[in-house]
Amino acid sequence: MFKTLTLLFLISTSLFVTGKQSITTLSGFANDNIGKEVRVFFIDDYLSQLRTQVASTVVEADSSFKMSFYNSETRKVRVEIEDNYFQIYLQPGGDYKLFVEATSPYVNEKAKGVEVGFYFLGLDSTDINYKILMFEDAQYNFLQTNYQPRSIKSTIFVQKLDSFKLNITKEYQSDTSQFFKIYVKFSVASLDDLAFVGHRNEYEKFDFYLKPETVWYQNDRYMGYIHHYYKMYEKQLSKNVNEKFYEAVIQSSPSLAMNALGGDYSLKNLKLRELIMLKMLSEVFFTKDYPQTNILTMMDSVSNHALFKENKIVSTNLKYRLLDLVPGTKMPDFILTISGEKKYQSDYYGKHTYIQFVSKEMKNSLNDLELLYKLQQKYSKNTQFITILVADKNDPLLKDPIPFIKEHKIAWDFSVIEKNDPILKKMNVSNYPHYLLMDAEGVVVAAPAMSPRPNNDYETIELTLIQINRKYRSYEEDERR
């Protein structure tokens, strides 16, 4: 009995310590972003580039921000402050303090999606960011010194590159970070893609860099190399392998496709082969050579029965990307609670529908409610309007939205959802305000759609709403004739 209790205590203690070591903290100062939301996103996979939000906070009045979240492995993440962003590497258990710079004065202050600068407020030399910064600096200095236009036809560069690789290998051979070693290896591997006499051919690159490795799904340098090496790989297959791969797609069979690709020298590794099969399927999806329905069926199968669990995620995400919200595709099904009742996507058929996503924490998105009110008053005959407010899980508006509706004079469909609601991922909503336009048959017209607020060219959604009115008016006139 005593031994059993001791064992349980040791296990629980181990789990507690492991969990604590996996908590990463990100804090700092963002002087030009007071009151704005800061969000951290993990990259689900590097083929689809889909992201999942794992933490958020608001920049306080003193310009500080802080958030902690679970992170089990070293990875690159995207940090967004309102519409702009920066990227950083995070280690499990890391404690990072940053100063986020203002948008460059050379960039329009209204520009969105701009990468902003930042710097660390104290960074240990054992941290992954420090190591990468030092390595990238060494690699940049090497190229700046040795790779000139004349290097393309000179064998001297080959000798210097070999020496650089040897020195780098020696310098980092005792490093304990597997992520960093793989990062360095495939950064150096990309140098072999430069144009110069004596560079390795594709088979030599595979043997030297890829063959010894497993698949490093969260290492951006490795995945970048994979993306380049196997880009449009279907066209590089031998005739025999290509024909078998095509026949596998015609039969909607992932297993036949895997067997076919096993005949390619660079796809002997099963885990890598399954990943590249998915990449190839996504690349040929929009060609006229392969039936799209069959490809989607294959991806469904891999999502449920992949040989490797990581590829299940990749397959699901790639299929989502293929059916992304692009004009002409069907709007994903959704369910909203409107005035206490469930409403579905199909309930909005018959008219165009303009959907607005806003956040209580983003003042700019709330300001758009007044603009939407004016549009709804003018164009509601032929266009339906929906506002979806994204709130914290404990927000009282989730149970009673009436105070917000009265405050903002909302006379159209209004729903409050939590930040983790699946509809946000389905609709690719990551910034606020966000707009979508759906036609009378549930087909995407614009995603994202234009805002009621003028853009840099003084354009708004109103012109589109006017055109929709004209379209329905012409239908009515045709029916009267």
N, C-alpha and C positions, 0 to 999 in steps of 0.2 A: 504493500500500500504506500509506504513511504517513497519507494522508488518511482511508483506511478505518479504521485503528486510532484515529486522533484522534476520528473521528465516534463509534465504539463507546465510547470512553472518556467522551465528553461525554454520550452517552445514558445510560450506566450511572451516571455521577455525578449526572445529573439525576434518575434514578429513586431513587437513594439519598437525595438531598436531599428529594425529594417525600415519600418514605416517612417520613423522619425528621420532617418538618414535620407529618405527619398523626398522630403519636403524641401522645395526650392523657394527662396524668397527673392523678390525683385522689388527694389525701392529706388527712390531718387528724387530728383527735382526737375520740373518742367515749367520754367518761369512764364512762358508764353502760352500755357495751356490750362490755366486755372479754371476749374469747373468742368473740364472736359473729361470724357471717359477714356481710361487706358485699358486695353484688352490684350490678352496673351493668347496666341493660337498655336497649337501643335499642327504640324503638317502630317496628315493621315498617311499619305504616300506620295512619292515623287513622280509618279506617272500621271495621276489625275490632278495632283496639286490641290486636292481638297483639304480644307483646314477645319479644325475643331477648336472652339473657344474653351479654354480651361480656367481662366481667371479674369477678373475685371475689378476696377476700382475707379475712383474719381480723383482728379488732382485737387488737393485741398487749397484753401485760401492762401496758405504760406508757400504754395507751389510744390509741396511734397506729395508723394504717392507711395503706397506700399501694398503688396499682395503676396500671399504664400499659396502654393499649390503642389499637388503630388506630381512628381516627375521621376520615373524609374530608370531612365537611361540618358546618356549624353546625347543631345540633339540640338538642331538649329530651330529656333522659333521665330515667329513674326509678332512684333508688338505694334499695335495700332493706337494712335492717339487721335480720336475723332476720325478724320478721313486720311490722315497721313500715317507713315509707318517707319520702322527700322527693324533690323534682324540681328539676333544675338544667339550665341551658343550657351546652353545651360547644362550644368552637371547636376546629378542628383545630390541634394543636400547643399547646393551652392547658395551663397548669400551675396547678391549683386547689388551694388549701389551705382546709380548712373546720373549723369546730368544730360538732359535732352535739349539739344539746341533748337533754335527757332528755324523756321523755313528760310532757305537762302533768299537774300534780297533780290536775286536775279530771277526768282520764280514768282509768278503771279500769286499774290496773297490769297486769291480765291481758288487757286488750283487744288485739285483733290488727288489723292493717291500718290503724293510726293514722298520720296524717301528723305527722311531728315537725319541729321548727324547726331551723334551722342558720344560721350566719353565716360570711362569708368572712374569712379571715385575710390581708388584703391583696388588693386587687382593682384592676387597672389600669383607668383611665377609658376605654380603647379596647376593653375586653372587652364581649361581648354582654350579660352579666348586669348590668354597671354601667349600660349604656345603657338596658336594659329597666326596671331599677329606677327610674332617673331619669324616664323617660317615664311609667311607670305612676303615679309620685308626682304628676307634673304633671297627668295626666288625672284622677286622683282629686280633686286640689285644685280643678280646673275644675268637675267635677260637683258637688262638695260646696258650692261657692260659687254656682253658677248654676242647677242643676237642682233646683227645688223642686216640690212638688205643683202649685202654680199655673202652673208652666212649661208644663204640658200645653196650656193654652189661651192661651199668650202667644207672640207673634211675636218678642219680645225675645230669647228663648232661641235662636231660629234665627240671629239676627244674631251673638250671642256665640259660638255653635257654629261659624259660618262663620269668625269671626275666629280662634278657637282652631285650626281646621284650617289656616288660612293661616299662622299663626305657627309651627305645628309643621312644616309643609312647608318653610318658609324655614329653620328651625333645623337640619333634618336633610338638606337637599338635597345637601350636599357630603359626607355620610357615605359611607364606602366599603363598608359592610356591606349587601349585598343582602338578607340575612335580616332585618336590623333594619328596613330600609325597608319591606319587605312586612309585617313585624310591626306597625309603626306604622300603615301604610295600612289594614289590616283591623281594627285596634283602633279606629281612628277610624270606620271603616265601620260597626262595630257600634253606634256612637252614633246612627246614623240609624235604628236599630231601636227606639229609645226612643219613647215616645208623646209627641208634641208637634205643634202646628200647623205645617204647612209641611214635614214630613219627606218625603223622596223616596219615590216609589212604586217598585214592584218593578222596572219596566223602567228607570227612571232609575238605580237602584242597580246594575243589571247593566251599563248603559252606562258608568257612572262608575268602578265598582270592578272588575268581573270581566272585562268585554270586552277591556280592554287587556292582561290578564295571561295568562301561561301557567299551568300547574298546579304549585303549590309543595307537593309531597307531604310534606315534612318541616317545614313551617312551621305550628306549631300554631294560630296566630291565623288564618292563611289557611284552613286546613282546618276550623276551628271555624265560620268564616263560611260556607263551602261547605255544611257540615252543616246549618246553620240555614236558609240560603237555599233549599236543595233538599230540605228535610225533607218526606217523604211527597209527593214531587213528582208522582207518578202521578195524584194527585187534582187537581192543578193544570193538567194538560194539557188542551188543547182537546179537544172530543169526537172530532174527526177523527183527531188524533194519538194519542189514548188508544185508539181502536179499532184503529188500525194496530199500536200497541205490543202490545195484547192478542193480536192475530192472530199477531204475531211469536213471542210466548211459546208459543202453541198449536202453532206449527210448530217450536219449539225452535231458533229462528234468531237468533243475535246480529246478523248482518248486516242482517236485516230490521228488527230492533229499532233498530239504529243509523240506518237509513234513515228509519224512522218518527219517531224523536226529532229528526232533522234538520229537521223541520217546526216545531220549537219555537224561538221567538226567542232564548231564553236558552241554547240548546244548539247553537249554530253551531260552536263550537270543538270539533274532533274529539276531542282528548285529554280535555277536560272532559266531553264527551258520553259517551265510553266509560266514564269513571269514574262519572258519574251514573247511567248505565244499570245498572251493577253495584250501586250504592246502592239504586236503585229495585227491582231484582230481590230484593235482600235484605229490603227493607221489605215487599214483597207476599208473601214466601215463606210467612208464617204466616196469611195471609188465606185464605178459602175460594174466592176468585175465580180464583186462578192455580194450575195444577198444579205441585206441588213437584218432581216428577221432571223436568219440562221445564226448570225454572229451574236445577236442578243440572246438567243436560246443557249448558245455555248457559254456565254458569260453567266447566265443564270445557273447553269450546271456547275461551273467552276466556283461560283459564289457559295454553293451548297456542298460541293464535293471535291474541292481542291485537294491536291496531295499535301499542300502546305498551308497552314492556317493564315499566314501573312498574305498569300495570294488570294484567299477568299475576300479579304478586305480590298485588295487592289481591283479585283474583278467587279465587285459591287460598286466601287467608286468610279471605275472607268465606264461601266454601263450608265451610271448616273450622268457622267459627263457627256456621253454620246447622245443622251436624251435631254441634254441641258436646255434651259429656257432660251431657245433661239427662235426668231420669228418663223412661224409655220409649224412649230411642234405643239403638241397638246400640253396645256397647263396641267401640272401635277394635281392629283386629287387633294382636296383639303376640307377640313371641317372647322367651322367657327361657331362660337356661341354668341348669338346676336339677340339681345333682349331676352335672355334666358332660354332661348331655343337654338337647336342645332341647325346650321345651314351648311349645305354642301356645295362643292364647285358647280354641280349640275343645276343648282337652284338659281344660278346667275346666267344661265343660257337665255338667249333671246335678245339681249342687249350687250353692247360693249361694257366692260367693267374696268374701272381705274382703281387700283389697289395701292394704298399708302401705308407704309410701315413707319411708325414714329417711336421715339423713346423718351420717357420722362426726364432722363438724365441729359438729353441733348436739346438744348434750348432752340437751336436752329430748326430742328424737326418740329418742335411744338409751334414755332412761329408760322410754319407752313399751313397749320390748321385754318388760320384766318383766310389764307389765300385759297385753300380748297373750298371753304364755305362759299366764296364768291363764284367759283366755277360750278359748284353743285347747283346753285340757284339758277344759273344760266343754261346748263347743259344736261340736267337730270332727265329730261324727256327721253333721250336716246343713249345716255351713258349712266350706268350705275356706279356708285362710289362706295368704297370700303376703306375705313381707317382701322388699322391694327396697332394697338398700343402694346409695346413690349415692357414688362414690368418685373420687379423682383418677386420671388415666390411668396413673400409675406405682404405684398402690397394689398391694402384693403380694396383697391379698385377691381381686383380679380373677382371679388364677391359682389361688389356693388359699384358699377361704373357710372351711375347716375350723376354724382357730383362733377365728374370730369366732363360728361356730356353736356351738362348745363353750363359749365364754365366756358366751354369752347363752342357753344351753340351748334353742336353736331346734329344735323338733321338727316343723316344717312346711316348706313349700317356701320356699327362700331363694335369692336371686340377687343378684349384685353387678354394677352397670353403671357406665359412665363418666358424667361430668356432661353430656356432649354427646349422650347416647343419645337417639334419636328418640322413644322411648316417653314421655319427660318432657314433650315438647311435645304429643304426642298426648293425654296424660292431664291437661294443664294443671297440671303440678306445678311450683310455683315456691317454695313454702315447705315446711319440714319440722318435724314429721311431717305427712304428707298421706295421706288415706284415701279409698278408693273401695269401693263395694259393687255387685257384679254378681249377677244372678239366675242360675238354672239354665240359661237359654237364651241367656246372653250379653248380656242387656239391662241397662242402667244402672238401678240402684235409687236410688243417692245418689252425687253427685259435687259437692263433697267429701262423704264420709260422716262420721258422728260418730266421735269418738275414743274409745279406751278410758279416756281421762283425763276426769274430770268437767269440764263447761263451767261457765259462771257460774250456770246454773240446775241444777247438779248432775246433768246428763243425760250418759249415755255410750251407746256403741253396744250395750251389753249388752241393753237392752230390745228392740232390733231383733232381736238374735240369739235372744232368748227367743221372740219372735213367729214367727221363722223355724222354730224347733223345733216350735212348736205347729202351724204350717201343715203341716209334713211328717208330724207325728203324726196329724193329721186325715186326710191322704191314706192313711196306712197303715191306719187304722181303717176307712175307706171300702172299701179293697181286701179287708179281712177279712170284710166283711159280704156 
